[in-house]
Amino acid sequence: MLNRDETIEAMARSPLDLLVIGGGIVGSGVARDAAMRGLRVAVVEKSDFASGTSSRSSRLLHGGIRYLAQGRIGLVREASREKVVISKIAPHLAIPLPFTFPTREGTEWKLWKLRIGVKLYDLLCGGRNLGKSSWMKPAELEQKLPGLNQNGLTGAVRYFDGMTNDARLVLDTLRSSARSGGMLANFVSVEETKPFGEMWQATLYDHVGEKRINVTAKAIINAAGAWADKFPASRVRLRLTKGVHLVIDRSRLHVDDAIVMTEGSRILFVIPWGERIILGTTDTDYDGNLDNPTADASDIDYILDVTNQSFPSARITTDDVISTWAGLRPLIADPNGKPSDISRAHEIRMTEPGWIDVAGGKLTTYRLMAEQTVDRAITFAKLSARKCETDIAPLLDAPPKYSGITPPPVSRDAVQHFIEHEWALHLADVMIRRTSWRYYHRDHLQIAQQVARWMKEILGWDDETFRDELDTYSRQTSNARGEEASEFRTAGNETKVST
Ligand SMILES: Cc1cc2nc3c(=O)[nH]c(=O)nc-3n(C[C@H](O)[C@H](O)[C@H](O)COP(=O)(O)OP(=O)(O)OC[C@H]3O[C@@H](n4cnc5c(N)ncnc54)[C@H](O)[C@@H]3O)c2cc1C
């Protein structure tokens, strides 16, 4: 693999077939697809890979049981097939996850309708869902979930989706791209783009080397997610909505399956995640800062209220919250209607010759979005390319060492691996995107100190850089619970760190 400077120089050396803006799941998917077809492709990311929405999702590979209720059969079929594809190409990032969906009298979620729905759901995966759906009577449900609010229960359906790790899916997709010759650089922004004869020219700014370079490309793929409407050639019109998740300890809610909780027409999830549980999510219009959306106290209260209504004896409070994250859904604009009703379909549009916007969609459908986008670019630029094999080729060429659904143990070897093989440059790159240690461990600030010491040794940071990294990390990770930089202190229940 080329080092960072060599990669950036190589991007500028001769015209690219494709320049991809944005190293989220969509840009990474395009970079993988294009590289595997033999195209000269580069992807640049203004911050860390996956630092946008693609590390802030519910981490589900799903057809979307909710969209089925809305009659969006085509969308559900497409996503259902893709969830099965991802389970084949990246089994380490797609475990079958059963969902129990309790139904109650007086709500719009009727048992008989859901029983038909989940059968259809299995069929829409081409009959090969990750597990077979079933249903339960109230007595069975009560035995299985004794803590569940029993008021008006009419039964439950049980169906299967997949659990993934969003940021790891981005990183492993990028590793696959790099293996096929894709050129990748994080902390490089696209500052300006303009037509350049038959091609496009982009001015890039390298935040590490603090220099500008110009690259030319036959086509530009705008995969900038929530930022996609910021370029002059873009015709993307977005309606951003914020979704928040909370992490609590597994001991606080005794569930084996993921549980669906309803609040009117909305659904929220209790998602088992190793020794933790993820609760979420919200869906509210957003017009704040795009770079680091955070969970407000009202978001946290809302999720806790819905959870405590479903599991009254659990009495979960803000003290139980280990961590939170908030993400922005880059939905295609529809000024009318509730946020949760806006379509999750994707759009691929060439707005000017050689400028392709790819927007909307979801994590689950990223591979298909990438295939369709690269097809479009190949046809426009008359590129000679091999056929797409992203649906059958495994993402990794060896068993995963430090990639999976739950975080790896904290170790120096893992940190070295992320620096040498996965483009980690800053403390947050390791603590958040590469590992999720920040979300999984209550004592993440102590872990961050140890990780920073290892990064100092490996990357040769001076004392000032070391301090800056810790300061930046604690600023970025302080949240609505008021965690502060000053919390670099010793706490109980410390995570085991192997050196
Ligand atoms: C709360 C929530 C829950 C979700 N849950 C699920 C789920 O369970 N399953 C599912 O399938 N989907 C889910 N989604 C949807 C899914 O997460 C998103 O559709 C997907 O991550 C969007 O990826 P993206 O690549 O388009 O955007 P991003 O991941 O945001 O990537 C865009 C990137 O472009 C970069 N960028 C912007 N401007 C520039 C520039 N000038 N130069 C260089 N780089 C630039 C940004 O820094 C960013 O990293 C969820 C979304 C949210 C918000």
The ligand as an SDF file (V2000), in Angstrom:
LIG
                    3D

 53 58  0  0  0  0  0  0  0  0999 V2000
  -29.9000    7.9490   13.1430 C   0  0  0  0  0  0  0  0  0  0  0  0
  -29.6900    7.1650   11.8830 C   0  0  0  0  0  0  0  0  0  0  0  0
  -29.8970    5.8020   11.8790 C   0  0  0  0  0  0  0  0  0  0  0  0
  -29.6990    5.0760   10.7130 C   0  0  0  0  0  0  0  0  0  0  0  0
  -29.8210    3.7330   10.7810 N   0  0  0  0  0  0  0  0  0  0  0  0
  -29.6150    3.0060    9.6750 C   0  0  0  0  0  0  0  0  0  0  0  0
  -29.6600    1.5890    9.7500 C   0  0  0  0  0  0  0  0  0  0  0  0
  -29.8240    1.0130   10.8180 O   0  0  0  0  0  0  0  0  0  0  0  0
  -29.4820    0.9020    8.6100 N   0  0  0  0  0  0  0  0  0  0  0  0
  -29.2670    1.5160    7.4140 C   0  0  0  0  0  0  0  0  0  0  0  0
  -29.1670    0.8120    6.4220 O   0  0  0  0  0  0  0  0  0  0  0  0
  -29.1630    2.8550    7.3150 N   0  0  0  0  0  0  0  0  0  0  0  0
  -29.3110    3.6120    8.4190 C   0  0  0  0  0  0  0  0  0  0  0  0
  -29.2040    4.9620    8.3610 N   0  0  0  0  0  0  0  0  0  0  0  0
  -28.8740    5.5950    7.0880 C   0  0  0  0  0  0  0  0  0  0  0  0
  -27.3750    5.5420    6.7860 C   0  0  0  0  0  0  0  0  0  0  0  0
  -26.6270    5.6780    7.9630 O   0  0  0  0  0  0  0  0  0  0  0  0
  -27.0070    6.6370    5.7940 C   0  0  0  0  0  0  0  0  0  0  0  0
  -27.8540    6.5620    4.6760 O   0  0  0  0  0  0  0  0  0  0  0  0
  -25.5730    6.5160    5.3040 C   0  0  0  0  0  0  0  0  0  0  0  0
  -24.6580    6.3720    6.3710 O   0  0  0  0  0  0  0  0  0  0  0  0
  -25.2040    7.7510    4.4900 C   0  0  0  0  0  0  0  0  0  0  0  0
  -23.9120    7.5580    3.9920 O   0  0  0  0  0  0  0  0  0  0  0  0
  -23.2310    8.6350    3.0740 P   0  0  0  0  0  0  0  0  0  0  0  0
  -21.9610    8.0600    2.5860 O   0  0  0  0  0  0  0  0  0  0  0  0
  -24.2080    9.1260    2.0510 O   0  0  0  0  0  0  0  0  0  0  0  0
  -22.9950    9.8910    4.0220 O   0  0  0  0  0  0  0  0  0  0  0  0
  -21.8330   10.1480    5.1040 P   0  0  0  0  0  0  0  0  0  0  0  0
  -21.5040    8.9570    5.8680 O   0  0  0  0  0  0  0  0  0  0  0  0
  -22.2210   11.3630    5.8630 O   0  0  0  0  0  0  0  0  0  0  0  0
  -20.5790   10.4700    4.1830 O   0  0  0  0  0  0  0  0  0  0  0  0
  -20.4090   11.6910    3.4990 C   0  0  0  0  0  0  0  0  0  0  0  0
  -18.9830   12.1380    3.7350 C   0  0  0  0  0  0  0  0  0  0  0  0
  -18.6600   13.2160    2.8610 O   0  0  0  0  0  0  0  0  0  0  0  0
  -17.6590   13.9680    3.5110 C   0  0  0  0  0  0  0  0  0  0  0  0
  -17.5550   15.2730    2.8540 N   0  0  0  0  0  0  0  0  0  0  0  0
  -18.4850   16.2550    2.8460 C   0  0  0  0  0  0  0  0  0  0  0  0
  -18.0260   17.3270    2.1470 N   0  0  0  0  0  0  0  0  0  0  0  0
  -16.7820   17.0110    1.7050 C   0  0  0  0  0  0  0  0  0  0  0  0
  -15.7890   17.7040    0.9480 C   0  0  0  0  0  0  0  0  0  0  0  0
  -15.9750   18.9660    0.5140 N   0  0  0  0  0  0  0  0  0  0  0  0
  -14.6180   17.0820    0.6860 N   0  0  0  0  0  0  0  0  0  0  0  0
  -14.3910   15.8230    1.1280 C   0  0  0  0  0  0  0  0  0  0  0  0
  -15.2980   15.1230    1.8640 N   0  0  0  0  0  0  0  0  0  0  0  0
  -16.4810   15.6930    2.1450 C   0  0  0  0  0  0  0  0  0  0  0  0
  -18.1860   14.0530    4.9460 C   0  0  0  0  0  0  0  0  0  0  0  0
  -17.1850   14.3990    5.8640 O   0  0  0  0  0  0  0  0  0  0  0  0
  -18.7580   12.6550    5.1540 C   0  0  0  0  0  0  0  0  0  0  0  0
  -17.8620   11.8020    5.8450 O   0  0  0  0  0  0  0  0  0  0  0  0
  -29.3420    5.7280    9.5230 C   0  0  0  0  0  0  0  0  0  0  0  0
  -29.1180    7.1000    9.5220 C   0  0  0  0  0  0  0  0  0  0  0  0
  -29.2730    7.8160   10.7020 C   0  0  0  0  0  0  0  0  0  0  0  0
  -28.9840    9.2770   10.7250 C   0  0  0  0  0  0  0  0  0  0  0  0
  1  2  1  0
  2  3  1  0
  2 52  2  0
  3  4  2  0
  4  5  1  0
  4 50  1  0
  5  6  2  0
  6  7  1  0
  6 13  1  0
  7  8  2  0
  7  9  1  0
  9 10  1  0
 10 11  2  0
 10 12  1  0
 12 13  2  0
 13 14  1  0
 14 15  1  0
 14 50  1  0
 15 16  1  0
 16 17  1  0
 16 18  1  0
 18 19  1  0
 18 20  1  0
 20 21  1  0
 20 22  1  0
 22 23  1  0
 23 24  1  0
 24 25  2  0
 24 26  1  0
 24 27  1  0
 27 28  1  0
 28 29  2  0
 28 30  1  0
 28 31  1  0
 31 32  1  0
 32 33  1  0
 33 34  1  0
 33 48  1  0
 34 35  1  0
 35 36  1  0
 35 46  1  0
 36 37  1  0
 36 45  1  0
 37 38  2  0
 38 39  1  0
 39 40  1  0
 39 45  2  0
 40 41  1  0
 40 42  2  0
 42 43  1  0
 43 44  2  0
 44 45  1  0
 46 47  1  0
 46 48  1  0
 48 49  1  0
 50 51  2  0
 51 52  1  0
 52 53  1  0
M  END
$$$$
